[in-house]
Amino acid sequence: MNNKDCVHDIIRQLSPGNRSRQFRGQISRYELPLEFQKYLHVLGPTPKRCLETLTDLGLSDADIARYYNMPRRAVTDLRQIWKIDGIV
């Protein structure tokens, strides 16, 4: 497969109706402790992706916590559980 075919294959997989593959070992929202579950709805329908995005943008845990009106410790713990690197 050449590079052009590879790019088209990736585009086809990520096109509407085709979902990207889920990583094995991903933690379900119901496997999280109750103290964290109550904050997941604040982060939207995809809380892990939201936290990854905000961290990639350079926001610290304190900034994210202040914006979403949640404890900074909850943001830090969720990042550790989901193995998201960033500014603490």
C-alpha beads as a LAMMPS data file, in Angstrom:
LAMMPS data file: protein, C-alpha beads

88 atoms
87 bonds

1 atom types
1 bond types

-500.0 500.0 xlo xhi
-500.0 500.0 ylo yhi
-500.0 500.0 zlo zhi

Masses

1 110.0

Atoms # bond

1 1 1 0.000 0.000 0.000
2 1 1 1.466 3.328 -0.950
3 1 1 1.189 6.555 1.035
4 1 1 -1.774 7.830 -1.007
5 1 1 -3.761 4.644 -0.339
6 1 1 -2.933 4.874 3.351
7 1 1 -4.249 8.451 3.535
8 1 1 -7.458 7.491 1.729
9 1 1 -7.918 4.515 4.065
10 1 1 -7.572 6.778 7.120
11 1 1 -10.027 9.300 5.656
12 1 1 -12.501 6.490 4.907
13 1 1 -12.252 5.141 8.471
14 1 1 -12.823 8.546 10.027
15 1 1 -15.591 9.650 7.669
16 1 1 -19.145 10.091 8.994
17 1 1 -20.699 6.781 9.943
18 1 1 -17.339 5.104 10.553
19 1 1 -16.046 5.445 14.061
20 1 1 -12.407 5.275 14.954
21 1 1 -11.437 2.178 16.865
22 1 1 -11.744 2.219 20.623
23 1 1 -8.520 1.523 22.485
24 1 1 -8.555 -1.581 24.629
25 1 1 -8.217 -0.960 28.294
26 1 1 -10.140 2.308 28.109
27 1 1 -11.845 3.066 31.393
28 1 1 -15.616 3.342 31.180
29 1 1 -17.311 6.215 32.954
30 1 1 -19.087 3.701 35.214
31 1 1 -15.776 2.170 36.311
32 1 1 -14.697 5.508 37.773
33 1 1 -15.305 6.247 41.452
34 1 1 -18.601 8.033 42.160
35 1 1 -16.794 11.212 43.199
36 1 1 -15.528 11.573 39.598
37 1 1 -18.677 10.393 37.834
38 1 1 -20.588 13.417 39.082
39 1 1 -18.181 15.739 37.224
40 1 1 -18.151 13.917 33.885
41 1 1 -21.413 15.472 32.648
42 1 1 -19.858 18.919 33.165
43 1 1 -17.131 18.038 30.640
44 1 1 -19.705 17.131 27.975
45 1 1 -20.528 13.950 26.045
46 1 1 -16.839 13.069 25.569
47 1 1 -15.189 14.058 28.855
48 1 1 -11.834 12.394 28.181
49 1 1 -11.474 14.017 24.774
50 1 1 -12.522 17.374 26.254
51 1 1 -9.878 17.100 28.968
52 1 1 -7.245 16.029 26.425
53 1 1 -8.069 19.004 24.214
54 1 1 -7.968 21.567 27.009
55 1 1 -4.688 20.124 28.262
56 1 1 -3.220 20.205 24.735
57 1 1 -4.189 23.872 24.548
58 1 1 -1.976 24.484 27.564
59 1 1 -4.585 24.991 30.269
60 1 1 -3.542 23.919 33.747
61 1 1 -5.702 21.793 36.017
62 1 1 -6.552 24.922 38.017
63 1 1 -7.687 26.741 34.841
64 1 1 -9.863 23.819 33.735
65 1 1 -11.337 23.415 37.228
66 1 1 -12.132 27.119 37.480
67 1 1 -13.796 27.166 34.036
68 1 1 -15.979 24.131 34.782
69 1 1 -16.541 25.033 38.470
70 1 1 -15.183 21.755 39.777
71 1 1 -12.399 20.884 42.252
72 1 1 -8.871 21.057 40.847
73 1 1 -8.109 17.711 42.481
74 1 1 -10.875 16.074 40.406
75 1 1 -9.296 17.367 37.184
76 1 1 -5.846 16.174 38.272
77 1 1 -7.142 12.735 39.271
78 1 1 -9.098 12.299 36.014
79 1 1 -5.977 13.206 34.030
80 1 1 -3.982 10.632 35.973
81 1 1 -6.623 7.929 35.504
82 1 1 -6.830 8.612 31.746
83 1 1 -3.041 9.108 31.459
84 1 1 -3.300 12.616 30.026
85 1 1 -0.043 14.579 30.246
86 1 1 -0.089 18.306 30.837
87 1 1 0.363 21.159 33.277
88 1 1 -0.730 20.326 36.818

Bonds

1 1 1 2
2 1 2 3
3 1 3 4
4 1 4 5
5 1 5 6
6 1 6 7
7 1 7 8
8 1 8 9
9 1 9 10
10 1 10 11
11 1 11 12
12 1 12 13
13 1 13 14
14 1 14 15
15 1 15 16
16 1 16 17
17 1 17 18
18 1 18 19
19 1 19 20
20 1 20 21
21 1 21 22
22 1 22 23
23 1 23 24
24 1 24 25
25 1 25 26
26 1 26 27
27 1 27 28
28 1 28 29
29 1 29 30
30 1 30 31
31 1 31 32
32 1 32 33
33 1 33 34
34 1 34 35
35 1 35 36
36 1 36 37
37 1 37 38
38 1 38 39
39 1 39 40
40 1 40 41
41 1 41 42
42 1 42 43
43 1 43 44
44 1 44 45
45 1 45 46
46 1 46 47
47 1 47 48
48 1 48 49
49 1 49 50
50 1 50 51
51 1 51 52
52 1 52 53
53 1 53 54
54 1 54 55
55 1 55 56
56 1 56 57
57 1 57 58
58 1 58 59
59 1 59 60
60 1 60 61
61 1 61 62
62 1 62 63
63 1 63 64
64 1 64 65
65 1 65 66
66 1 66 67
67 1 67 68
68 1 68 69
69 1 69 70
70 1 70 71
71 1 71 72
72 1 72 73
73 1 73 74
74 1 74 75
75 1 75 76
76 1 76 77
77 1 77 78
78 1 78 79
79 1 79 80
80 1 80 81
81 1 81 82
82 1 82 83
83 1 83 84
84 1 84 85
85 1 85 86
86 1 86 87
87 1 87 88
